């Protein structure tokens, strides 16, 4: 039997100093770009609100839940979560339809998703019924479905290859 080590030499990369002479931009110089700073702040705030959603949707719905004679008393958390995931996928599909038809620009779509998500959180803060809270959560999930591909596209467009590692290393 022949071994790979016998026929394959090690790839040590390029020996040219071209990669060493190209400096990576500093984080400050990247964040001074208004579009990148705006995108970073929007992404940070939205991701934070998504984490709040993930941790509190069950408690919020459970607080508003009033068992009836037809229900066993406990919410069907699996079914509710499956609905949320389906609505999120529908939001991503809506993103594809909207962008393919060029109805609005990517920044406008992102702004709309952020605005609607903010309105959902406002509505949820004063939710009085289980059904109202559920549908607000569903609309929020649709915004998440639109947000993710929109931000991905804008990051790929606005953040150059030379700055991407710098920007992404601080966001994780």
C-alpha positions in Angstrom: 0.0 0.0 0.0 1.2 3.5 -0.8 0.9 6.2 1.8 0.1 9.8 1.2 3.2 10.9 3.1 5.3 9.1 0.4 3.9 11.1 -2.5 2.7 14.3 -1.0 4.9 17.1 0.1 3.9 19.6 2.8 2.4 22.9 1.7 4.0 25.6 3.7 2.3 28.4 1.9 3.7 31.3 -0.1 7.2 32.4 0.6 6.7 35.9 -0.8 6.5 38.8 1.7 3.4 40.2 -0.1 1.0 39.1 2.7 3.4 40.6 5.4 3.6 44.0 3.7 -0.2 44.5 3.5 -1.3 45.8 6.9 -4.8 45.0 8.2 -6.8 48.1 9.1 -7.3 48.9 12.8 -10.6 48.4 14.4 -11.0 52.1 15.0 -10.4 52.9 11.4 -13.1 50.3 10.4 -15.6 51.6 12.9 -15.2 55.2 11.8 -17.0 54.2 8.6 -20.6 55.3 9.4 -22.3 52.4 7.5 -20.2 49.8 9.3 -20.7 51.4 12.7 -24.5 51.6 12.0 -24.6 48.0 10.9 -22.6 46.9 14.0 -24.8 48.7 16.4 -28.0 47.5 14.7 -26.7 43.9 14.7 -25.6 44.1 18.4 -29.0 45.5 19.5 -31.0 43.1 17.5 -29.0 40.1 18.6 -29.4 41.2 22.2 -33.2 41.4 21.8 -33.3 38.0 20.1 -31.6 36.6 23.2 -34.2 38.2 25.4 -36.9 36.6 23.2 -35.3 33.2 23.4 -35.1 33.3 27.2 -38.5 34.9 28.0 -41.1 33.8 25.4 -42.1 30.7 27.4 -42.4 32.7 30.7 -44.3 35.5 29.0 -46.8 33.1 27.4 -47.1 31.1 30.5 -47.9 34.2 32.6 -50.7 35.1 30.2 -52.0 31.5 29.9 -55.3 30.8 31.4 -56.1 27.1 31.5 -59.6 26.3 30.1 -61.7 23.2 30.4 -60.4 21.9 27.1 -56.7 22.4 27.8 -54.6 20.4 30.2 -53.3 23.5 31.8 -49.7 23.5 30.3 -48.7 25.3 27.1 -47.6 23.1 24.1 -44.1 24.6 24.1 -42.9 22.3 21.3 -45.7 23.2 19.0 -45.3 26.9 19.8 -41.5 26.7 19.1 -42.2 24.9 15.9 -44.6 27.7 14.8 -41.9 30.2 15.6 -39.3 28.4 13.5 -41.8 28.1 10.6 -42.5 31.8 10.8 -38.8 32.6 10.8 -38.3 30.5 7.7 -41.3 32.3 6.1 -39.5 35.6 6.9 -36.4 34.4 5.2 -38.4 33.4 2.2 -40.1 36.8 2.2 -36.6 38.3 2.2 -35.8 36.4 -1.0 -39.0 37.5 -2.7 -38.6 41.1 -1.7 -34.9 41.3 -2.8 -35.5 39.4 -6.0 -38.3 41.8 -7.0 -36.1 44.7 -5.9 -39.0 46.3 -4.0 -36.8 48.1 -1.6 -33.1 48.3 -0.9 -31.3 46.1 1.6 -30.8 49.0 4.1 -34.4 49.9 3.9 -35.5 46.3 4.4 -33.2 46.1 7.5 -34.6 49.3 8.9 -38.2 48.0 8.3 -37.4 44.7 10.1 -35.9 46.6 13.0 -38.8 49.0 13.2 -41.4 46.2 13.2 -39.4 44.2 15.7 -39.3 47.2 18.0 -43.0 47.6 17.7 -43.5 43.9 18.6 -41.4 44.4 21.7 -43.5 47.4 22.6 -46.7 45.4 22.1 -45.3 42.5 24.1 -44.5 44.8 27.1 -48.2 45.6 27.4 -49.7 42.2 26.2 -52.9 41.4 27.9 -53.8 38.1 26.1 -52.0 34.9 25.4 -53.1 35.0 21.7 -51.9 38.6 21.3 -48.5 37.8 22.8 -48.2 34.7 20.6 -48.9 36.6 17.4 -46.5 39.4 18.4 -43.9 36.8 19.0 -44.7 35.3 15.6 -44.2 38.7 13.9 -41.0 39.1 15.8 -39.8 35.7 14.5 -40.7 36.8 11.0 -38.5 39.9 11.5 -35.7 37.6 12.7 -36.1 35.6 9.5 -35.7 38.8 7.4 -33.0 40.2 9.6 -30.5 37.3 9.4 -30.0 37.2 5.6 -30.2 41.0 5.2 -27.5 41.6 7.7 -25.4 38.8 6.2 -25.7 40.4 2.8 -24.9 43.9 4.1 -21.9 42.6 6.1 -20.5 40.9 3.0 -21.0 44.1 1.0 -19.8 46.7 3.4 -17.0 45.0 5.2 -14.0 44.3 3.0 -12.0 41.1 3.1 -9.1 42.9 4.7 -11.2 44.1 7.6 -13.5 41.1 8.1 -11.4 39.2 10.5 -10.9 42.3 12.6 -14.6 43.1 12.8 -15.8 39.5 13.3 -13.2 38.8 16.0 -14.6 41.4 18.3 -18.2 40.4 17.7 -17.9 36.9 19.0 
